Amino acid sequence: MSTLLAAFNEGVSHSMSGNHAAAIQVFDRVLGQDPNHVLALSAKGSSLASLGRPREALKCFERAIDLDPETAEHYRNAALCQLELDEPEAARELLDEALQLNTEHAWREAAAVEIASLGEALATESGKHRTRGIGLTGKARYRHARHVLEMALELNPAQLEAARALADVWSHLGDTEKRDQYTQLAGRLLRTAG
């Protein structure tokens, strides 16, 4: 096994164990030897995103896209960063590209679940416990979460948790009509799932 591959595997091991800071150091070593190592770029981006550093992660994913424009995951990961940065239009463009590259329904559903998880985290985290997003507070934070959750439901309209989270978001935004709309949607989804 080459030294580069061994180092990359060490970084992946750190990342999988949740030690993202150590993983980033290892991926930086790999990238120091091979700046075009797409897997290390992508893995570093994922670790940065896990640490709540979406701007830095986005740069890794954009570079990965430049080097490997046929891999849908790079676009999806960059879209998640853009969503976290509250740039829904940029995220939509990246996600559209990802969906053209990978048309599998299961992949689309998985992307929707990831997006919904981000939206839920944005809607529920507060104050010193915030690890996701760009530090918005009050209604701005809920509007940010709304953009993300709406995109998740566009991708997969059968997401019960996203519908529930959107009902809660609209409640915080003071729109009872929208809250009721998403509460009813969640009820319908629950009945069809059971």
Wavefront OBJ file of the C-alpha trace (Angstrom):
o trace
v 0.000 0.000 0.000
v 1.379 3.398 -0.929
v 2.185 5.960 1.747
v -0.387 8.351 0.277
v -3.133 5.742 0.392
v -2.182 4.769 3.942
v -2.345 8.426 5.004
v -5.708 8.883 3.296
v -7.063 5.785 5.068
v -5.763 7.150 8.379
v -7.695 10.381 7.746
v -10.844 8.446 6.919
v -10.445 6.454 10.119
v -10.160 9.660 12.166
v -13.188 11.107 10.398
v -15.299 8.006 10.945
v -14.457 8.069 14.657
v -15.556 11.713 14.855
v -12.074 13.140 15.265
v -12.475 15.617 12.425
v -9.661 17.950 13.462
v -7.142 15.090 13.260
v -8.702 13.941 9.978
v -8.232 17.409 8.462
v -4.561 17.418 9.463
v -4.050 14.058 7.757
v -5.968 15.108 4.640
v -3.830 18.258 4.499
v -0.725 16.047 4.534
v -2.156 14.018 1.640
v -3.036 17.183 -0.259
v 0.437 18.547 0.411
v 1.820 15.596 -1.521
v -0.946 15.517 -4.142
v -3.024 18.726 -4.403
v -5.324 16.988 -6.913
v -6.267 14.077 -4.633
v -10.027 14.344 -5.135
v -10.957 11.890 -2.406
v -8.855 13.763 0.158
v -10.428 17.070 -0.927
v -13.912 15.646 -0.560
v -13.148 13.964 2.759
v -11.552 17.145 4.108
v -14.645 19.079 3.020
v -16.870 16.615 4.859
v -14.794 16.937 8.036
v -14.862 20.730 7.801
v -18.635 20.641 7.333
v -18.966 18.369 10.361
v -17.062 20.947 12.394
v -19.472 23.695 11.303
v -17.071 25.321 8.844
v -19.171 25.403 5.650
v -17.229 28.183 3.890
v -13.985 26.218 4.078
v -15.769 22.979 3.207
v -17.344 24.603 0.154
v -13.897 25.472 -1.203
v -12.885 21.800 -0.964
v -16.022 20.637 -2.753
v -15.676 23.288 -5.464
v -12.112 22.139 -6.097
v -13.314 18.523 -6.178
v -15.927 19.529 -8.778
v -13.208 21.182 -10.883
v -11.115 18.016 -10.770
v -13.963 15.503 -11.066
v -17.051 17.141 -12.605
v -18.863 13.824 -13.163
v -19.351 12.909 -9.487
v -22.751 13.912 -8.130
v -21.663 13.769 -4.489
v -19.328 16.734 -4.909
v -22.230 18.868 -6.151
v -24.560 17.615 -3.400
v -21.977 18.349 -0.710
v -21.332 21.817 -2.134
v -25.110 22.396 -2.220
v -25.369 21.463 1.458
v -22.661 24.022 2.238
v -24.477 26.682 0.228
v -27.691 25.879 2.091
v -25.905 26.165 5.399
v -24.561 29.544 4.255
v -28.157 30.588 3.408
v -27.549 30.691 -0.336
v -30.558 28.671 -1.576
v -30.276 29.682 -5.238
v -26.631 28.644 -5.486
v -27.542 25.436 -3.665
v -30.376 24.737 -6.086
v -28.071 25.053 -9.098
v -25.565 22.637 -7.571
v -28.293 20.212 -6.569
v -29.812 20.313 -10.053
v -26.411 19.371 -11.471
v -26.083 16.536 -8.955
v -29.518 15.188 -9.872
v -28.609 15.193 -13.548
v -25.497 13.172 -12.782
v -27.246 10.690 -10.503
v -30.858 10.040 -11.437
v -31.475 7.162 -9.013
v -34.574 7.710 -6.905
v -32.873 6.326 -3.776
v -29.992 8.794 -4.188
v -32.485 11.659 -4.500
v -34.270 10.515 -1.341
v -30.979 10.246 0.543
v -30.026 13.778 -0.531
v -33.435 15.005 0.647
v -32.898 13.366 4.043
v -29.500 15.056 4.425
v -31.006 18.411 3.505
v -33.917 17.897 5.905
v -31.488 17.009 8.709
v -29.634 20.261 8.102
v -32.922 22.181 8.123
v -33.984 20.565 11.378
v -30.620 21.375 12.967
v -30.888 24.994 11.835
v -34.397 25.253 13.263
v -33.645 23.700 16.646
v -30.134 24.844 17.556
v -29.749 28.005 19.540
v -27.200 30.154 21.293
v -23.946 28.620 22.428
v -25.048 25.150 21.270
v -25.229 26.195 17.626
v -22.938 24.163 15.394
v -24.635 24.651 12.035
v -25.470 27.684 9.946
v -24.102 31.199 9.910
v -25.178 32.396 13.316
v -28.542 33.877 12.421
v -30.932 34.404 15.311
v -34.637 34.913 15.788
v -36.858 34.958 12.744
v -33.871 35.106 10.388
v -32.771 31.689 11.680
v -36.246 30.262 11.074
v -36.395 31.759 7.568
v -33.016 30.129 6.874
v -34.331 26.768 8.121
v -37.481 27.234 6.045
v -35.499 27.542 2.804
v -33.614 24.351 3.584
v -36.671 22.338 4.655
v -38.699 23.454 1.645
v -35.915 22.232 -0.640
v -35.916 18.875 1.161
v -39.654 18.516 0.569
v -39.266 19.492 -3.081
v -36.806 16.634 -3.488
v -38.934 14.156 -1.593
v -42.501 15.273 -0.835
v -43.047 12.227 1.410
v -40.688 13.357 4.200
v -42.757 13.325 7.353
v -40.068 14.857 9.588
v -39.422 17.705 7.145
v -43.152 18.508 7.052
v -43.312 18.487 10.858
v -40.243 20.698 11.113
v -41.706 23.136 8.566
v -44.926 23.353 10.577
v -42.836 24.268 13.627
v -40.779 26.794 11.640
v -43.908 28.497 10.311
v -45.269 28.614 13.851
v -42.135 30.501 14.958
v -42.474 32.782 11.938
v -46.035 33.597 13.012
v -47.832 32.256 9.930
v -50.612 30.031 11.265
v -51.971 29.298 7.796
v -48.641 27.839 6.618
v -48.202 26.079 9.985
v -51.594 24.405 9.546
v -50.799 23.505 5.930
v -47.636 21.635 6.928
v -49.280 20.112 10.009
v -51.985 18.686 7.720
v -49.341 17.456 5.272
v -47.518 15.710 8.131
v -50.804 14.099 9.202
v -51.472 12.812 5.679
v -47.918 11.467 5.400
v -48.269 9.735 8.763
v -51.524 8.061 7.690
v -50.070 6.861 4.381
v -46.947 5.550 6.109
v -48.982 3.539 8.641
l 1 2 3 4 5 6 7 8 9 10 11 12 13 14 15 16 17 18 19 20 21 22 23 24 25 26 27 28 29 30 31 32 33 34 35 36 37 38 39 40 41 42 43 44 45 46 47 48 49 50 51 52 53 54 55 56 57 58 59 60 61 62 63 64 65 66 67 68 69 70 71 72 73 74 75 76 77 78 79 80 81 82 83 84 85 86 87 88 89 90 91 92 93 94 95 96 97 98 99 100 101 102 103 104 105 106 107 108 109 110 111 112 113 114 115 116 117 118 119 120 121 122 123 124 125 126 127 128 129 130 131 132 133 134 135 136 137 138 139 140 141 142 143 144 145 146 147 148 149 150 151 152 153 154 155 156 157 158 159 160 161 162 163 164 165 166 167 168 169 170 171 172 173 174 175 176 177 178 179 180 181 182 183 184 185 186 187 188 189 190 191 192 193 194
